[in-house]
Amino acid sequence: MKNAALIALLIIVTSLQAKETIYNGQYIIWKDADILIWTPDSNLAITPKEFCLSLKRNNNTIGEPQCRVFGEWERDSLPALYSKWLQKNLDRKINAEHLRARNPEMVQKLNELEDKTVIYITRKKDDLYVAIFEEMS
């Protein structure tokens, strides 16, 4: 089931006008996941409702995931600043380690996610970039 959930997430992300998918690392979507969509863009690439429905369509054993816009971070100046920095620096040639938050307060916010998954989505020109955050990763 874990691999199927990962594949479902990648299918959804690639279906969002992706020309090429670069994926480094392993990722698991837990059953009944709490997924927060975070973006610096004024228009969402996908609505939270459609994202959750797509997850369920691609993996019916995922339970009832809950998806919503992560408005708390969009209104918080520290995550908003990090979000803008990510938007400028996300690139397929950059190692994920170089994109980690360095500010201790932002690191603390990421560590406090507990069982939530944050999906950061942004557009740069004609490309769609996605980063996944959960607790310490």
C-alpha positions in Angstrom: 0.0 0.0 0.0 2.8 2.4 0.8 4.3 2.1 -2.6 0.9 2.5 -4.2 0.3 5.7 -2.3 3.7 7.1 -3.4 2.9 6.2 -7.0 -0.5 7.9 -6.7 1.1 11.1 -5.4 3.6 11.1 -8.3 0.8 10.5 -10.8 -1.2 13.4 -9.5 1.8 15.7 -9.5 2.9 14.7 -13.0 -0.6 15.2 -14.3 -0.4 18.9 -13.3 1.2 19.9 -16.6 4.5 18.2 -15.8 6.8 17.6 -18.7 9.4 15.8 -16.7 9.3 14.4 -13.2 12.4 14.4 -11.0 12.0 12.4 -7.7 14.7 11.8 -5.2 14.1 9.7 -2.1 11.3 7.6 -0.7 8.0 9.0 0.5 5.0 7.5 2.1 1.4 8.8 2.3 -0.2 7.4 5.4 -3.8 6.2 5.6 -6.2 9.0 6.5 -3.4 11.6 5.9 -3.7 15.2 6.9 -2.3 17.1 3.8 -1.7 20.8 3.8 -1.1 22.6 0.5 1.3 25.5 0.7 2.0 27.9 -2.1 3.3 31.4 -2.7 1.3 31.6 -5.9 -1.9 33.6 -6.1 -3.7 30.7 -8.0 -3.5 27.1 -6.8 -2.3 24.6 -9.3 -4.8 22.1 -7.9 -7.6 22.5 -5.4 -7.3 20.6 -2.1 -10.6 18.9 -2.7 -9.5 17.6 -6.2 -6.1 16.6 -4.8 -7.7 14.4 -2.1 -10.2 12.9 -4.6 -7.3 12.1 -7.0 -5.4 10.4 -4.1 -8.5 8.3 -3.4 -9.1 7.5 -7.1 -5.5 6.2 -7.5 -5.4 4.3 -4.2 -8.7 3.2 -2.7 -6.9 1.9 0.4 -5.7 5.4 1.4 -8.7 5.9 3.6 -10.1 9.4 4.0 -7.3 11.9 3.5 -8.0 15.5 4.5 -6.6 18.2 2.3 -6.7 22.0 2.7 -4.7 25.1 1.9 -2.1 25.8 4.6 -3.4 29.3 5.2 -1.6 29.6 8.6 1.8 29.5 6.9 0.7 31.7 4.0 -0.1 34.4 6.6 2.9 33.9 8.8 5.9 36.1 7.8 8.6 33.5 8.5 7.1 30.6 6.4 6.1 33.2 3.7 9.7 34.4 3.5 11.0 30.8 3.2 8.3 30.1 0.7 9.5 32.9 -1.6 13.0 31.8 -1.2 12.0 28.2 -2.1 10.2 29.5 -5.2 13.3 31.2 -6.4 15.7 28.4 -5.6 13.8 25.2 -6.4 15.4 23.6 -9.4 15.9 20.0 -10.5 19.6 20.4 -10.4 19.7 21.4 -6.8 20.1 18.7 -4.1 17.1 18.8 -1.6 19.6 19.1 1.3 20.5 22.6 0.0 16.9 23.7 0.2 16.4 22.8 3.9 15.3 25.6 6.2 18.2 27.0 8.2 16.4 29.5 10.4 15.9 27.8 13.8 12.3 29.1 14.1 11.4 27.7 10.7 13.0 24.4 11.5 10.9 24.4 14.7 7.7 25.0 12.7 8.6 22.0 10.4 9.4 19.8 13.4 6.0 20.7 14.9 4.1 19.2 11.9 3.7 15.9 13.7 1.6 13.6 11.5 0.8 16.3 8.9 2.2 16.4 5.4 2.9 19.8 3.7 3.0 19.8 -0.1 4.6 23.0 -1.4 3.6 23.7 -4.9 4.8 26.6 -7.1 5.0 27.5 -10.8 8.1 28.9 -12.4 7.5 29.9 -16.0 5.9 26.9 -17.5 7.2 24.4 -14.9 5.5 23.1 -11.8 7.7 22.4 -8.7 6.6 20.4 -5.7 8.4 19.8 -2.4 7.1 17.6 0.3 7.6 18.3 4.0 6.8 16.2 7.0 8.2 16.7 10.5 11.9 16.4 10.3 12.2 15.7 6.6 
